[in-house]
Each structure stands twice: as C-alpha cells, then as structure tokens.
Amino acid sequence: MKLPPRLEYILSLTESSRHTVDVGSDHGKLAVALALSGKAERVTASDVNAGPLSKAEALIEKLCVGDKVATRLADGLNGFECEGVDQVIIAGMGGELIRDIIAAAPWVKADGVLLILQPMTTAPELRRYLFEEGFRIEREGAVVEGRRPYEVITARYDGVVRECAPEDAEIGGFLDKDDSAVRALLLKKRTALKKRLIGAEKENSGETLTLKRVIAEIDRRLEE
C-alpha cells in the first residue's frame, strides 16, 4: 500500500510501539501502514465521525490486519487513558485543535508517550503550548506534497517549562535548511510573515518589531 508523501514522512518518524493511536485517522491508511511495517503491536484508528471510520474498516478488512488494527469512534483521545498507549499521532488538523486534544488528555504526559503532530495551520500556537506545558520538542521537519510544504513535530513530556521566543514559535528550532522541503517551508513562512508585517506597519501595530525579527531569523537560516 503506497502512502502519499505526507503520511510516508509521518510513518518514518514513528518508533516501535506497543499501542499507537492515530487520532483523526480518516481513511485509516497510516494506521494500517504502521501495523504492516511491524513497528506497532497494536494500532487504534480513531475519528470523531463514523463515515471515515467505515472507510478505515474496509481497508483493514481488505488487507487482513484486523488482528492489529482496531477502529474507534472517539472525540480526540477520550477513553484511551488506561490502554497502554505509548505513541500518539495527530495529523491533518489545525494546531489549535491539536493543542486542545492534547490538553484534554493529561495522561499523555506519562513517561515515554511520543507525540507526532502535523498541524495544517496555526503551528505557532501549538509550539507555544508544548513549550509552556513541559513538552520537549525532539524533532521538527518538513515534507512537500502537491507543491505544499507541511511541518511535522515530535514531542515528549519531560516536565521542563521552556520560554518560547517568537522565532521559536513561528519557525521552530530544529529545521534543517539543507533539506529542500524545509527550505520550501521557510520560504512559505517568510511570505506569510511579510504580508502580516505590511498589515502591522499600516496599523502601526506593536507586532512590527517582532515580525521583523522573525523574518530576519528566517533570512539568516536560509543564507547560512
């Protein structure tokens, strides 16, 4: 089963797992691929809507992985508290929704739970939450699919509350500019920030200096 680049990249970041939950699993392809790879003993594909789960169930049956992959109608991570989950994937949602899902499941702070997060929007809000709540961002990277760059964050709770500077929130701290996908992501961020800067300057906003600082940091990384 061939995965699209975004899901293939997420799969590459997963670790060996006893029980992985793929939140918002949609068609179930990533959950099934994780089971087929042998990296997870047990996978639960969860979704808040029954429609996507029916597609996942059909795929699970077609590829005969029902002994490893289950589906569950669930709102975020509700109901998984006592199931030995050691890896959680939340992909294809806005950063603020991902933040809210994590915040509603304090058990993910248990030692060893790896979070693999792929925000479609508002990644800065997600990073701020992780920093402020004691999660250590272990890795950040990017992948291009359909000419659009996507950022992926892996994090684990260590209890250390960290200061989140504007550039940490907007850009992230572990992006490798030699990676073409990362470079595309940085350029996209730069374009969006320049537009925000134009608006801030017109309104004489206090955000102007911060935006200039973040853009300068992107330029520095791109030129290194």
C-alpha positions as semicolon CSV with decimal commas, in nm:
position;residue;x (nm);y (nm);z (nm)
1;M;0,000;0,000;0,000
2;K;0,153;0,327;-0,113
3;L;0,115;0,627;0,114
4;P;0,117;0,990;0,000
5;P;0,442;1,174;0,091
6;R;0,296;1,347;0,396
7;L;0,184;1,022;0,558
8;E;0,500;0,840;0,449
9;Y;0,709;1,102;0,627
10;I;0,498;1,076;0,942
11;L;0,538;0,698;0,933
12;S;0,917;0,740;0,912
13;L;0,912;0,933;1,242
14;T;0,728;0,665;1,438
15;E;0,901;0,443;1,691
16;S;0,845;0,080;1,792
17;S;0,522;0,087;1,987
18;R;0,301;-0,134;2,197
19;H;-0,010;0,071;2,122
20;T;-0,033;0,367;1,885
21;V;-0,342;0,583;1,848
22;D;-0,392;0,766;1,519
23;V;-0,632;1,049;1,602
24;G;-0,845;1,167;1,312
25;S;-0,738;0,862;1,116
26;D;-0,977;0,934;0,828
27;H;-0,931;0,652;0,572
28;G;-0,702;0,455;0,803
29;K;-0,409;0,429;0,564
30;L;-0,149;0,549;0,813
31;A;-0,279;0,320;1,087
32;V;-0,273;0,020;0,855
33;A;0,073;0,108;0,722
34;L;0,203;0,132;1,078
35;A;0,076;-0,218;1,151
36;L;0,212;-0,360;0,825
37;S;0,554;-0,208;0,899
38;G;0,575;-0,411;1,218
39;K;0,658;-0,102;1,422
40;A;0,339;-0,120;1,627
41;E;0,198;-0,423;1,802
42;R;-0,143;-0,262;1,821
43;V;-0,293;0,042;1,645
44;T;-0,623;0,219;1,704
45;A;-0,756;0,435;1,424
46;S;-0,990;0,685;1,587
47;D;-1,214;0,951;1,442
48;V;-1,494;1,170;1,566
49;N;-1,706;1,082;1,260
50;A;-1,842;0,741;1,164
51;G;-1,805;0,795;0,789
52;P;-1,424;0,799;0,776
53;L;-1,409;0,503;1,015
54;S;-1,617;0,293;0,777
55;K;-1,351;0,353;0,509
56;A;-1,079;0,257;0,756
57;E;-1,267;-0,060;0,850
58;A;-1,298;-0,159;0,483
59;L;-0,922;-0,111;0,434
60;I;-0,842;-0,309;0,748
61;E;-1,057;-0,597;0,626
62;K;-0,913;-0,582;0,274
63;L;-0,553;-0,603;0,397
64;C;-0,629;-0,858;0,671
65;V;-0,484;-0,658;0,960
66;G;-0,783;-0,677;1,192
67;D;-0,569;-0,859;1,450
68;K;-0,351;-0,549;1,485
69;V;-0,568;-0,251;1,387
70;A;-0,895;-0,151;1,551
71;T;-1,119;0,147;1,491
72;R;-1,293;0,361;1,749
73;L;-1,544;0,643;1,735
74;A;-1,387;0,891;1,976
75;D;-1,352;1,262;2,040
76;G;-0,976;1,315;2,040
77;L;-0,803;1,096;2,296
78;N;-1,103;1,047;2,523
79;G;-1,127;0,692;2,653
80;F;-0,767;0,587;2,597
81;E;-0,640;0,661;2,949
82;C;-0,580;0,302;3,062
83;E;-0,484;0,129;2,740
84;G;-0,104;0,140;2,749
85;V;-0,075;0,395;2,469
86;D;0,290;0,491;2,412
87;Q;0,261;0,676;2,081
88;V;0,002;0,924;1,953
89;I;-0,029;1,060;1,600
90;I;-0,241;1,369;1,541
91;A;-0,214;1,485;1,180
92;G;-0,408;1,691;0,931
93;M;-0,572;1,930;1,179
94;G;-0,522;2,288;1,288
95;G;-0,258;2,349;1,552
96;E;-0,510;2,488;1,799
97;L;-0,730;2,179;1,768
98;I;-0,425;1,954;1,819
99;R;-0,338;2,162;2,125
100;D;-0,688;2,120;2,265
101;I;-0,683;1,743;2,208
102;I;-0,355;1,710;2,399
103;A;-0,472;1,942;2,676
104;A;-0,785;1,730;2,727
105;A;-0,573;1,416;2,774
106;P;-0,329;1,486;3,059
107;W;-0,232;1,117;3,066
108;V;-0,013;1,176;2,757
109;K;0,234;1,338;2,996
110;A;0,310;0,991;3,129
111;D;0,671;0,890;3,080
112;G;0,752;0,771;2,731
113;V;0,446;0,878;2,531
114;L;0,565;1,011;2,195
115;L;0,352;1,271;2,017
116;I;0,381;1,300;1,639
117;L;0,198;1,614;1,534
118;Q;0,130;1,756;1,188
119;P;-0,054;2,089;1,211
120;M;-0,214;2,219;0,893
121;T;-0,241;2,572;1,036
122;T;-0,152;2,772;1,350
123;A;0,165;2,577;1,426
124;P;0,297;2,866;1,642
125;E;0,008;2,825;1,887
126;L;0,084;2,454;1,913
127;R;0,454;2,514;1,977
128;R;0,379;2,771;2,247
129;Y;0,154;2,522;2,422
130;L;0,418;2,248;2,408
131;F;0,687;2,478;2,548
132;E;0,466;2,612;2,825
133;E;0,328;2,273;2,930
134;G;0,663;2,099;2,972
135;F;0,690;1,906;2,645
136;R;1,030;1,873;2,481
137;I;1,023;1,911;2,103
138;E;1,254;1,636;1,987
139;R;1,243;1,681;1,613
140;E;1,095;1,910;1,352
141;G;1,096;1,854;0,981
142;A;0,902;1,910;0,663
143;V;0,768;1,724;0,365
144;V;0,627;1,851;0,036
145;E;0,309;1,704;-0,107
146;G;0,135;1,855;-0,406
147;R;0,376;2,151;-0,402
148;R;0,271;2,238;-0,046
149;P;0,520;2,203;0,242
150;Y;0,394;2,053;0,566
151;E;0,569;2,069;0,900
152;V;0,581;1,778;1,143
153;I;0,672;1,798;1,512
154;T;0,761;1,516;1,750
155;A;0,744;1,588;2,121
156;R;0,759;1,413;2,456
157;Y;0,679;1,538;2,804
158;D;0,975;1,596;3,036
159;G;0,819;1,846;3,277
160;V;1,053;2,133;3,189
161;V;0,869;2,457;3,117
162;R;1,052;2,650;2,846
163;E;1,039;3,007;2,725
164;C;0,906;3,029;2,373
165;A;1,057;3,319;2,179
166;P;0,863;3,445;1,874
167;E;1,109;3,282;1,634
168;D;1,080;2,952;1,821
169;A;0,702;2,961;1,781
170;E;0,690;3,080;1,420
171;I;0,985;2,891;1,272
172;G;1,072;2,609;1,507
173;G;1,416;2,523;1,627
174;F;1,528;2,206;1,454
175;L;1,466;2,274;1,086
176;D;1,749;2,173;0,854
177;K;1,771;2,436;0,580
178;D;1,967;2,198;0,353
179;D;1,651;1,991;0,320
180;S;1,457;2,114;0,015
181;A;1,122;2,062;0,192
182;V;1,238;2,264;0,491
183;R;1,362;2,539;0,262
184;A;1,023;2,548;0,089
185;L;0,855;2,569;0,429
186;L;1,077;2,855;0,544
187;L;1,009;3,047;0,223
188;K;0,635;2,995;0,266
189;K;0,655;3,118;0,625
190;R;0,858;3,419;0,514
191;T;0,594;3,516;0,256
192;A;0,313;3,489;0,512
193;L;0,507;3,690;0,770
194;K;0,587;3,963;0,517
195;K;0,215;4,002;0,449
196;R;0,149;4,027;0,822
197;L;0,427;4,284;0,851
198;I;0,273;4,505;0,582
199;G;-0,057;4,500;0,770
200;A;0,113;4,567;1,104
201;E;0,303;4,865;0,962
202;K;-0,017;5,013;0,818
203;E;-0,186;4,982;1,156
204;N;0,124;5,096;1,345
205;S;0,096;4,773;1,544
206;G;0,328;4,675;1,827
207;E;0,382;4,348;1,641
208;T;0,602;4,517;1,379
209;L;0,937;4,474;1,552
210;T;0,867;4,112;1,640
211;L;0,772;4,026;1,283
212;K;1,086;4,193;1,151
213;R;1,294;3,992;1,397
214;V;1,138;3,663;1,291
215;I;1,179;3,743;0,920
216;A;1,543;3,831;0,981
217;E;1,592;3,494;1,152
218;I;1,441;3,313;0,854
219;D;1,673;3,505;0,620
220;R;1,970;3,412;0,838
221;R;1,881;3,044;0,827
222;L;1,828;3,048;0,453
223;E;2,162;3,218;0,391
224;E;2,377;3,005;0,623
